[in-house]
Amino acid sequence: MIRISQLGLGIALGLLSLNIQAAGNPELGKAKAMYCATCHGAAGERKLPLWQGGESALADLSANKIVSALKAYRSGQRFHPMMQFFVMPMTEQDMADIAAYYGSVGIGPSLYERLGGKDAINAVVRDLLGNGMADARLKPRLSRLDGARCERQLTDLLCQATGGPCKYTGRDMKTAHAGAHVTEVEWQAFAENLVKTFDRFNVPERERADLMQLIGPMKADIVGH
């Protein structure tokens, strides 16, 4: 239940060279960068195409370049609809904090790698769907789905979101759940079953937190539509 086609929620990779106007706080920046993780990875490790060619990751860039990119999007010098949506309300302090966070984490193994790759992600997805089918709160809804297709799409979705090589081609979460009327009870059931899967596979606390950072913000586009 992660939205991938709306994953332009991260910080764009700017190549302009302006100075940060405020001292950044990496701890505050980590919280402010929550939405960026879906596109760029929890530590900014996922490489994405740049408009000048090639690929780069946020954690490879200096804080100045990240802030410059954000300012370029806010001014309209660079354009991406999702970037404009999230950058326009940002203050310069917000930008500095986010840049400081990515500057503090450094490049390390991606979440995809830390989870064990696509086979491990697929095993987690299969277990999560099995938990759902055994849950009376979710079985009526899940039983109407094509299980194999659902497993494949969720695997690709998580694989891509965590920095892996997969390509998710399904609909974004808001579109996919329009008219579905997913309830708070169902969301809570999903969350409880996800914890069961984490426990079964002994997912470490860091990886749990990083996955929840990807999934949690999507509730608004899934529940109640």
SVG drawing of the C-alpha trace seen along z (x, -y; Angstrom):
<svg xmlns="http://www.w3.org/2000/svg" viewBox="-17 -34 46 51">
<polyline fill="none" stroke="black" stroke-width="0.4" points="0.0,0.0 2.6,-2.5 2.0,-5.1 4.8,-5.0 3.5,-7.2 3.2,-10.0 6.7,-9.5 7.8,-12.9 7.5,-13.8 11.3,-14.0 13.7,-16.8 14.8,-17.4 18.4,-17.3 19.6,-20.8 22.8,-21.9 22.6,-25.6 25.1,-26.9 23.6,-29.2 24.5,-29.5 22.2,-28.2 20.7,-31.1 20.0,-29.3 21.9,-26.7 20.2,-23.4 19.2,-21.0 19.5,-17.4 17.1,-16.0 14.4,-18.4 15.3,-17.7 14.7,-14.0 11.1,-14.6 10.6,-17.2 12.1,-14.8 9.6,-12.1 7.8,-12.5 11.1,-12.5 11.9,-8.9 9.3,-7.4 11.3,-8.7 14.8,-9.2 15.1,-6.5 15.1,-6.8 18.7,-8.1 18.6,-9.8 20.5,-6.8 18.4,-6.1 19.8,-7.5 17.5,-9.4 18.0,-11.0 19.2,-14.6 18.0,-17.1 21.6,-17.6 22.1,-13.9 23.3,-11.0 22.0,-10.0 22.7,-11.1 21.4,-10.6 20.6,-13.2 23.1,-11.9 25.8,-12.4 25.0,-16.2 26.2,-19.0 23.7,-20.8 24.1,-23.9 23.1,-22.1 20.0,-20.6 18.9,-24.0 19.6,-25.5 17.4,-22.9 14.6,-23.5 14.8,-27.2 14.8,-26.6 11.6,-24.6 9.9,-27.2 10.8,-30.0 9.6,-28.1 13.1,-28.0 12.7,-24.2 9.4,-22.5 7.8,-19.2 4.2,-19.3 4.7,-17.2 7.9,-19.1 6.1,-22.4 3.3,-21.1 5.6,-20.2 8.3,-22.9 6.0,-26.0 5.1,-26.0 8.6,-25.4 10.5,-28.1 14.3,-28.5 14.7,-27.0 12.8,-23.9 15.1,-23.6 18.2,-24.0 17.0,-21.4 16.3,-18.9 19.6,-19.5 21.4,-19.1 19.7,-15.8 20.8,-14.3 24.3,-15.7 24.5,-13.9 23.4,-10.4 25.9,-9.8 25.6,-7.0 25.2,-3.5 23.3,-0.4 19.9,-1.2 16.8,0.0 16.3,2.5 19.7,3.9 19.2,3.9 16.0,5.8 17.7,8.5 16.6,7.7 13.6,8.6 13.2,12.2 13.1,11.1 10.6,8.3 8.4,10.8 8.4,13.1 7.3,10.3 4.6,9.3 3.3,12.9 3.3,13.2 1.5,9.9 -1.2,10.9 -1.6,14.3 -2.1,12.5 -4.7,10.4 -6.6,13.3 -6.6,14.9 -8.0,11.7 -11.8,11.4 -11.5,7.6 -9.6,7.8 -10.6,11.1 -13.8,9.8 -11.9,7.1 -8.8,9.1 -10.7,12.1 -12.1,10.0 -8.6,9.3 -6.3,11.2 -3.9,12.5 -1.0,13.2 -1.3,9.8 -1.6,8.1 1.5,9.8 3.5,9.0 2.5,5.3 3.1,4.9 6.5,6.5 7.5,4.2 6.1,1.2 8.1,1.9 11.2,2.9 11.1,-0.5 10.2,-2.5 13.1,-1.1 15.7,-1.8 15.7,1.4 15.8,1.9 12.1,2.7 9.5,0.6 6.1,0.3 3.5,-0.3 0.3,-0.3 -1.9,-3.2 -1.1,-5.7 -2.8,-5.0 -5.4,-7.8 -6.6,-6.7 -6.5,-3.0 -8.6,-3.5 -11.1,-6.0 -14.6,-4.7 -13.2,-1.8 -14.2,-3.3 -11.4,-1.7 -12.1,-2.1 -10.1,-3.0 -10.7,0.5 -9.2,2.0 -6.2,-0.3 -5.6,0.7 -5.9,4.4 -3.3,3.8 -1.0,2.1 -1.3,5.0 -0.7,7.6 2.4,5.7 3.8,5.9 3.2,9.6 5.1,10.0 7.9,7.9 8.1,10.1 8.0,13.3 10.9,12.2 12.8,10.6 13.0,7.2 15.4,5.0 14.0,1.8 15.8,-0.5 14.3,1.2 10.9,1.3 11.1,-2.4 12.2,-3.2 9.4,-1.1 6.8,-2.7 8.2,-6.1 7.3,-5.1 3.9,-3.6 2.5,-5.8 2.0,-9.0 -0.1,-7.1 -3.0,-6.6 -4.5,-9.9 -4.8,-8.6 -6.1,-5.2 -8.6,-5.6 -12.1,-7.1 -12.2,-7.6"/>
</svg>
